[in-house]
Amino acid sequence: MRPMPDPAANGARFSLGFPADPAEVRQALTGLLAAPAVSTLVDSDRGTVELVLAEVLNNIVEHAYAGGTGPVEVDLWATASGLNFQVADAGNPMPEGTLPDGHLPDFLRSGDGPTVLSDLPEGGFGWHLIRSLTRDLTYARQGGRNLLSFAIPLDG
């Protein structure tokens, strides 16, 4: 893992590169949450950043590299309205070249599903969370790399 602060941004920009591996993702999350633009946030905003990044990075490990490994890069920078992120990897492209729609499973929208947390299925909620907690979410495949960009508005 190699943090690469951008000196031209006076500490407002932070970059991190690491291999797509579950243990490396946990370590990278720790590093990203310690970045100056994130570490000073109020708890609710910091929790949102952690949740979104965990979902995005775990999706890269599980789906883009699907059992293999490869590089992941995360760039973040602060603006007046929030934090901007660009996440890049060289894994498999998104199916159909587009982001998942992020709809909740039908049983949750209809209210006919399980009411006990332990009865809920594993998976299927990540893209809904990502879409709900971010704005300006975009995906592109360029030069054999996946580029995911998004902003997280800040409350505090």
N, C-alpha and C positions, 0 to 999 in steps of 0.2 A: 504494500500500500504506500503510495507516495503523494502526500499533500503538495500542491503546487500553487501557493497564493500568487495572485497577480499583483505585482508591486505597483502597477499603474493605477490600480483601483483603490489604493490606500486601505487595503484590508477588506474591502466590500465584496471582493470576488474570491471564491474558494473552489479549488478543483481537487478531485481525488480519483486515482486510478487503482484498480484492484482486480484480481481474478474472480470469475463467477463461480463461487463456491460458498455453501451455506455458512461456514465458519468465517470466511473472509467478508461476507455480507454483514454478519453481526459486528465484526471489527470495524468495517467501513461505516456502519450506522453510528457507532460510537464516535468515530472521527468526525462525521458530518454533523452530529449533534453538538460537538465541541467547537465547531467553526464559529468565529465571532458573530456572524450574522444570525446564527441559530441559538447559540448558548445564552444569549441575553434576552431571548423571547420570554413572554409570560408562559406559564405552564400549559395553558390550553393551546396556544399557537405551536409551542414546541412539540406537544403531543400530536397535533395534526401533521406537522412535518415528519415526525417519526413514523406515523401510521402510513402516510402516503409513500414515503421512501421505502419502507419495509415491503409494502405490497408491490411496488414497481420492481425493486431489486430481486425479490423472491420470484416474481414472474419471469425475470430474465434467466435466473438459475434454472427454474423448473421447465420453462417452455422454450426460450430462445436457444439455450444451450442444451436442453433436454438430456441431461446425463453426462454431457461433456463439460468442457470449461473453455474459457476465453476471456478476453479483456472487457472490463466495464469501466466507463468513465462518467463521473458526475461533476457537473459544473453548477455552482449556485452563486447568485448575486442578489443583493438587496436593491429594492426600489422604494419609492415613497409609499407605495400601496401594498408591498408584500415582498415575497421571495420568488425569484425566477429560477428554474432548473432546466438543465438539458442533460439527459441521460443517453449515453451511446453504448452500443455493444455490437459485436460482429457475429451474433448468433443468427438463428433462423428468422426470416421475416415474419411479420404478423400474417395470419391467414387472410387471404384476399387482399393483402396490402393495406388493411385498415384496422383501426382499433376496435376491440369488442364494444358492443353497445352499452354494456353495463347495466342492463335491466335486472332487477331482482327476479328470482324464480317466481313463476306464476302463483304457487301456493302462498308465498309471502304477500304478494299484492292482493290476493283475494281474501286473505285471512283464514284460509282453510287448512293451513299447514300445522306443523307441530307447535305446541305452546311451551314445551320444555326444551331448554337450551341444549341438553345432551342429545335430543332427537333431531336437531338440525343437521343437514348434510354438510360434509366438508367441502369447502370451495364454492365458487360461484358468486362470491360477494366482493371480491377485490376490485374489479373494474367499476362496480357501482360506487364503492367507497372513493376510489380515485376520482371518478367523474364528479361525485358530490362535493369533494373537498378542494378541488382545483378549479382554475379557470384557464382559458387560452390553451387547452390541451390539444397538441398536434403530434402527428406521427409522420415520419418520412423514412424511406429506405434510400440511402445515398451511398454510392461507392462500396456496396457490400456491408453497410452498417445500418443499424436501426437507430434513429434519432427521435427521442421522445422529449418534447418540451412542454412545460406547464408552469403556471404561477400558483402560489398559495397566498391568498389574501390574509392579512393579519388583523386580528381583533384588537390586540393590546397595543 
